[in-house]
Amino acid sequence: MARDGNSAVRIYAGRITDVDPVRWICTVRTELFDKTFRDVAIGSLYVHPVDGEGVHVMPEIGAAVWVGISSEGDIRPFIVGFRPYFQKGSTSTARPSAIGARSNRPIMQPGDIFLQTRDRNGLRLRRGGITEIFASPLARTHFLAREGVVHTLCKNFKLDAFAGSVRWEVANAEKDDQGRQAASVMARVREFANHKGHVVRVDAGGALTIPSEGDVDGESGVVGPAPASSELISAPVLRLRIFQDGDQWEADQEEATSLSFDKSGQVELAQKGALHIEIRGTSNVTLKLTPDGKCSLETDSDVDVTAGGSYTQKAGTQALQLKNDGTTVAVGVPAAKVLYDLQFSTMLSASLLELSLGLKALGLPTVATDSMIAALNAGTFTAAKLETQ
């Protein structure tokens, strides 16, 4: 609606004495004439009158302002802007006694845009493409446009996503008897985003612990066929764990595989499934281990086994097979050459002795059996003799 009869605009220097952040109004008391203006609207650099988008700042009690009275007399007083205090002595290094209006604001260059609170956390947009988001000197991120770099500086870092989480953490010195601060990184990966827990966990750094056999560690439960135990490594610096079911709460998960490394070079692997190792090159090697105790080694080249003595399995020959069901002791060519080296001659001699005693008790002849026992005990069937003769 058009209006007429405008009066003169009046602007007063004042200070905010009360703030209502819900209604976005405040109370201002002028420095001259001791006037009090109530229900003064708190404006914004930009605000949409309906949807509220814009650039907003909620002032604090004690802020110095310019409060205006509109030329339209029926309009409530409003804040024209915020004003600094003029002072001497700390505004210019070239002219220490010159008067200035810094009011402890940060040093800026022409074109810079800062948003900063009294606690010195905020956002800085600097000319040249540098963006800085900061909460403290030990919690800040820099975005460098020209180099394409994102640099984060912090004491502890946490990232949570639907797919998992990452933690970089530094422990308090009170937790170490020597006052050291253990550093560690932990990554958890989900198999599916809607699962309750994670299926893979990686821990690295200091102060990592592995529960002893029979313990309950709060994550893996009581150790089982593939225990989360420390038979070899008790203080790892890197540990990889895979869990059987990621759709369980963390306290109910059971480990399928645990792989640990320590600083001395020790490595420990515990798992519930089969192990299949393949090395591919000019000669291929495959090692297979199954939970039922079977072990298989396949290779395109010779296999050398040394333990006091030595045994070489030639490439292209049938490998040695050992069974504990009594049906087969060894088969293959030239697998027989290892009978003596693996102490099968001793066992065979003992077995034949039992047979000889049984035959003698029945009154049957044992000449051939006794001759074989004597030959075995004399070391006639050595590996070298079997291989050459």
Buried (B, 14 or more C-beta within 10 A) or exposed (E): EEEEEEEEEEEBEBBBBEBEEEEBBBBBBBEEEEBEBEEBBBBBEEBEEEEEEEEEEEBEEEBBBBBBBBEEEEEEBBBBEEBEEEEEEEBEEEEEEEEBEBEEEEEEEEEBEBEEEEEEBBEBBBEEEBBBBBBEEEBBBBBBEEEEEEEEEBEEBEEEEEEBBBBBBBBEEEEEEEEEBBBBBBBBBBBEEEEEBBBBBBBBBBBBEBBBEEBEBEBBBEBEEBBBBBEBBBBBBBBBBBBBBBEBEBEEBBBBBBBBBBEEEEEBEBBBBEEEEEEEEEEEBBBBBEEEEEEEBEBEBEBEBEEEEEBBBEEEEEEBEEEEEEEEBBEBEBBBBBBBBBEBBBEBBEEBBEBBEEBEEEEEEBEEBBEBBEEBBEEBBBBEEBEEE
